[in-house]
Amino acid sequence: MTLNEPCIDVFCHCLPPRFCAAANALLTKPLVMFERAQRMPVMVDVEARLRMMDGFPGYRQVLSLASPTIEAIASPTDAPELARVGNDTLCEMADAHPDRFPGWIASLPMNAPEVACKEADRAVKNLGASGVQVYTNVAGRPLDEPEFLQVIEHVATLGCPIWLHPIRPMTVADYATEEVSRFDLWWALGWPHETSLAMGRLVFAGLLDRWPDLAIITHHGGGTVPMLEARIASGLELLGTRNPPHLAGAVKTNLKAKPIDAFKRFYADTATFGSSAALACSLGFFGSDHMLFATDSPFDPEQGPGYIRSTLAAISELDVTPDQRTAILYGNASRLLGLEVVHG
């Protein structure tokens, strides 16, 4: 593979200055990861981003806001306006550089669900967003709670993909005897686990039974689900047999498909930090028609090009046909998002 190989990065992140200003004005205490992200030139400076992208002539980006979530920054009263600012700024970036940014992903004020549905309409129908980003929980609450599930199902009516991004703070401890998660394990291990849990909750909510054509693009190769395929397939066929009768409600589901078949309806990206083994595992589970190129740029140690380079290298090592590689690099994104591919 060459550095001018056509590719559409569907899960990379930015923080436009106007959004940062609006968010910082609302914060009552600093958010360490947000402050860190704002110190990355490629994250906040579009010209720095374009210069970085010049090193990969065939490379294009679908823009999305970096974490934290809208609701982590703003109250239900302020979150709708913050989401509007974020979506407006991404739209402006894409409109100013359509050859570099062929699409963008809307953010929603999930702590104001009714307004979130209206903002999804505005972003997709009026501004032309390629889809919507949601996180794996809403301030610690699961996505299959009715008020959040109704937002997801509303987005499904719009006929656009949903991007599923993990979120879990350090304050979610790994053990009941501790107050915080130590050694950054909340991120390294917790985020892939969060992705898998959210996928499972949506599966058993019957979401993909009701909306079989809904494309949900999971970050970081689909979390831990691909490597647990056999455990999910056989183990969840025995759903409910491990629980005492008085807790039967914990396994009540209207899911019609086999659990493993429902999990395979998700899509996954290639943002595995350059791990060819992780990519091969995801490819084996989801298939080449359900994988999309993504890098998580600019969160690499080089703050931009590192994960692009390493992800392209990892994809070059996959045992796939040329047509399958093309599908992963840009074909699936073009199909799902209705994007035009620019060569060179």
NORTA-V631116 format. One record per residue. RES is the residue in one letter. D_CENTER is the distance of its C-alpha to the mean C-alpha in Angstrom with 2 decimals. Layout:
<<RES;D_CENTER> <RES;D_CENTER>>
This chain:
<<M;25.48> <T;26.27> <L;24.54> <N;25.06> <E;23.32> <P;21.42> <C;17.66> <I;14.72> <D;11.84> <V;8.80> <F;6.38> <C;9.03> <H;10.10> <C;13.35> <L;15.55> <P;18.38> <P;21.65> <R;22.43> <F;19.28> <C;20.09> <A;23.64> <A;22.81> <A;20.58> <N;23.20> <A;25.89> <L;24.40> <L;23.74> <T;26.60> <K;25.70> <P;23.83> <L;20.28> <V;20.58> <M;17.11> <F;17.12> <E;20.60> <R;19.74> <A;17.02> <Q;19.62> <R;22.06> <M;20.17> <P;21.96> <V;19.32> <M;16.86> <V;19.48> <D;21.98> <V;21.31> <E;24.48> <A;23.47> <R;20.19> <L;22.31> <R;24.80> <M;22.27> <M;21.02> <D;24.72> <G;24.80> <F;22.73> <P;24.53> <G;22.49> <Y;19.11> <R;17.10> <Q;13.91> <V;11.61> <L;11.33> <S;8.95> <L;10.35> <A;10.05> <S;10.42> <P;12.62> <T;11.90> <I;14.47> <E;16.38> <A;16.78> <I;18.63> <A;20.49> <S;22.62> <P;22.38> <T;25.05> <D;23.43> <A;19.73> <P;20.27> <E;21.92> <L;19.40> <A;16.62> <R;19.15> <V;19.85> <G;16.28> <N;15.92> <D;19.44> <T;18.98> <L;16.04> <C;18.18> <E;21.14> <M;19.61> <A;18.67> <D;22.10> <A;23.89> <H;22.52> <P;21.65> <D;22.62> <R;20.02> <F;17.17> <P;17.42> <G;14.57> <W;12.33> <I;9.73> <A;11.39> <S;11.03> <L;13.21> <P;15.88> <M;15.11> <N;18.33> <A;20.21> <P;19.10> <E;21.82> <V;21.11> <A;17.36> <C;18.51> <K;20.81> <E;18.34> <A;16.08> <D;19.37> <R;20.34> <A;17.21> <V;17.01> <K;20.77> <N;22.32> <L;20.11> <G;18.55> <A;14.80> <S;13.03> <G;10.90> <V;9.22> <Q;6.25> <V;7.13> <Y;7.25> <T;8.89> <N;12.20> <V;14.16> <A;16.60> <G;17.05> <R;17.48> <P;15.86> <L;13.95> <D;16.92> <E;19.37> <P;21.02> <E;20.27> <F;16.47> <L;16.70> <Q;18.81> <V;16.19> <I;13.77> <E;16.90> <H;17.92> <V;14.85> <A;15.77> <T;19.19> <L;18.00> <G;17.17> <C;13.85> <P;10.44> <I;7.79> <W;4.03> <L;3.61> <H;3.40> <P;6.98> <I;9.95> <R;13.56> <P;16.50> <M;19.51> <T;21.62> <V;20.39> <A;23.12> <D;23.16> <Y;26.74> <A;28.67> <T;31.31> <E;29.10> <E;27.63> <V;24.66> <S;22.57> <R;24.36> <F;23.75> <D;20.04> <L;19.47> <W;17.26> <W;14.72> <A;15.87> <L;16.33> <G;15.03> <W;11.30> <P;11.35> <H;13.78> <E;11.80> <T;9.06> <S;12.23> <L;14.00> <A;11.64> <M;11.72> <G;15.44> <R;16.07> <L;14.69> <V;16.76> <F;19.85> <A;19.49> <G;20.22> <L;17.38> <L;17.24> <D;21.04> <R;21.30> <W;18.70> <P;19.01> <D;17.81> <L;14.49> <A;11.64> <I;8.51> <I;6.15> <T;5.25> <H;4.46> <H;8.08> <G;10.01> <G;9.50> <G;10.68> <T;14.45> <V;14.94> <P;16.29> <M;18.93> <L;20.01> <E;20.69> <A;24.40> <R;24.10> <I;21.90> <A;24.15> <S;27.45> <G;26.71> <L;25.05> <E;27.90> <L;29.97> <L;27.97> <G;30.27> <T;32.95> <R;31.96> <N;32.29> <P;35.52> <P;36.59> <H;36.28> <L;32.48> <A;32.05> <G;29.85> <A;27.07> <V;26.72> <K;27.55> <T;25.32> <N;25.81> <L;23.71> <K;25.78> <A;24.14> <K;24.42> <P;21.48> <I;20.77> <D;20.86> <A;18.36> <F;15.86> <K;16.49> <R;15.44> <F;11.70> <Y;10.24> <A;8.93> <D;8.40> <T;11.24> <A;9.97> <T;12.62> <F;14.64> <G;17.24> <S;18.11> <S;19.78> <A;20.51> <A;16.94> <L;16.21> <A;19.39> <C;18.48> <S;15.20> <L;17.27> <G;20.00> <F;17.98> <F;15.83> <G;18.22> <S;18.06> <D;17.52> <H;14.13> <M;12.73> <L;11.38> <F;12.16> <A;9.84> <T;11.23> <D;9.50> <S;12.70> <P;14.67> <F;14.21> <D;16.76> <P;20.37> <E;21.49> <Q;19.02> <G;17.91> <P;19.52> <G;19.42> <Y;16.09> <I;16.72> <R;20.11> <S;19.33> <T;16.56> <L;19.08> <A;21.70> <A;19.90> <I;19.31> <S;23.00> <E;23.98> <L;22.47> <D;25.20> <V;24.24> <T;26.30> <P;26.08> <D;24.77> <Q;21.97> <R;21.05> <T;21.16> <A;18.88> <I;16.20> <L;16.82> <Y;16.93> <G;18.52> <N;15.69> <A;13.77> <S;17.17> <R;17.86> <L;14.81> <L;14.52> <G;18.26> <L;18.23> <E;21.37> <V;21.50> <V;23.69> <H;25.61> <G;26.81>>
